[in-house]
């Protein structure tokens, strides 16, 4: 696994940097397709490949560090899944079937990938720090210790933010699905 440090990734170097982090992107994709409904649509390698293509085709971005690149990759992977859910919904003329489990919820409590993405975007508007912890813990699969090291904060801070973010997401999603 390669190292990405500093502002080393101008437009001409994006391909090299993506190559350095490809294994981590496949790990992210594998984590995101762990639920049965996602496994039917994408294999982790296919999902990582699609994310790499989209990142290469997108507007040039100066990547600050490896964590920044992986955050971009995670968002791109979620976008790929959401686009696929929308495509399936158009084909079948019904609600998308791509589901994920809300962080901290029981395995049977599944929500659509699109709903989770919308909730995470809302959390990011409310508290970017809490949303970053969710990305690191839930999307990247980092431990509390790894997330604390990545963010440069105490483990207690990560634990508090993780607990608050999970509660906020569950409340936000619960309120979004209540009859109006």
N, C-alpha and C positions, 0 to 999 in steps of 0.2 A: 504494500500500500504506500503510495507516494505522499509527499508532504506538500502542502499548499500554505505558504506564509506570505504575509504582507500583501501589497497590491500588485501581485505578480500576474494577474490575469486580465490583460487588455484583450480587445477583440481577437487579435491574432493568436493569442495563447489559450483561448477558451478550450479548444480541442485537446490540447496537452493536459490541461488541468482536469477536464472531465475524465480523461483516460486515467489519471492518477487516482481519482475517486470512484471509478466505475464499480469496484467491488462493494464499496459502501452504498452506492446507489442500488445495486442488486439486493443488498441486505434490506434496505428501506422498502424496496418493491416487494420482497418476500414477506416482510412484516405486514404490508398493506393488503396483500392478497391471501393472508392466512385464513380469512373467513371463507367458507364454502362457496358463497355466492360470487366472490371475486375470482376464485380459482378457476371457475368455469370460463370466464371471459379472458383472463390474462395469465400467462406464466410470468414469474418474476423477471426473467431475462428479457422477454418481449416488452414488458412494462418499462424496465430500465432503458432499453434501447429506444423506445418511443420518447422517453423523457430526454435522453441525450440528443436525439434529433431535434426536438422542439427547442431545447436550450441553444443548440448550435444555430438554429434558424431564427431565434429571437433577436431582438435588438441587443447590441453588444453591452455587456455589463462588466464593470470592474469588480471582480470578486475580491473581497477583503481578506478572507481566510477560508480554511477548509470548512468550518462551521457555516459560514455564509453560503458557500457553494452547496453544501448539503441541505440547507434551508431552501435554497432556490430549487434544488432537485426535488425535495419533498413536495413543495407547492406545485411543481410541474407534474409530478406523478399524480397528485390529487386532481389536477386539472384534466389529465388524461382519463382518469377514472370517471370524473364528472361528465366529460364529453361523451364517454362510452355509455354512461347511464342515460344521458339525454337521447343519444342515438337509439338505444334500445327502447326507450319510452316512445319515441316517434314511430318506430317500427311496430311496436306492439300496441300503441295507443293506450298505454296504462302507466302507472307509477313505476319509476326505475326500480330494478331489483338488486342493484349493487348495494350491499349492506356492509356496515362495519359495527363494531362494538364500541360504545361510548367508554372513555377511560374510567376505570373503576366500577363499571356496571357489571352485572352478572352476564355470563356468556349468552344467555337467552335474550338479553335486552339489546336488540339490534336496531340500528337506525340507517337511513340511506346515507351514502357517502356524500351526496349533495347537501343533506341537512347538516351533517357533521362539518363540512367545509364552511357552510354559512354560519354555523354557530362559532366555529373557530375564528372566522373573520370578524364576527361581532365581538368576540372576546378580545381580539387584537386591537380593535378600535377602543374598547373599554380599558384594557390593560395589556400593552405589548409585552411586558415582562412575564405576565401569567401565560399568555399565548405562546411565548418562546419556551417556557417550561413544558407546556403540553407538546409542542413540536419535538423537543428533545426527548422527553420521556415516552410519549405515546407513539409518535411517528418514527423517531430514530431508535427507540428501544434502549436509551441510555439509562443507566442506574442513577440513583440520587447523587452518588459520589461523582460520576462522570459528568452529569449535568451541572453540578456545582463547579467543577473544574472548568468546564466549557464557558460558563457564564461569569466565572470569577467571583462567586458569592459563596456564603456558608451553606453547608448541607441543610441546616435548619431552615434557611430561607427558601431553598428549593422545595423542601417538604411542605412548608406553609403555602407556598404558591401553588404547588401541585394539588394539595387538598382543596384550597379555595377555588382553583380553576375547574377541578372536577365538579364541585358543587355548583359553580356558576353555569357550566355547560349543561349539567343535568337539569337545572332550573330553567335555563333558556330554552332548551329543547322541549321540556315538558310544557312550558307556557306556549311555545309555538304550535304545539299539537292539540291544545285545548280548544274545544268548540267556542267560537267567537261570540 
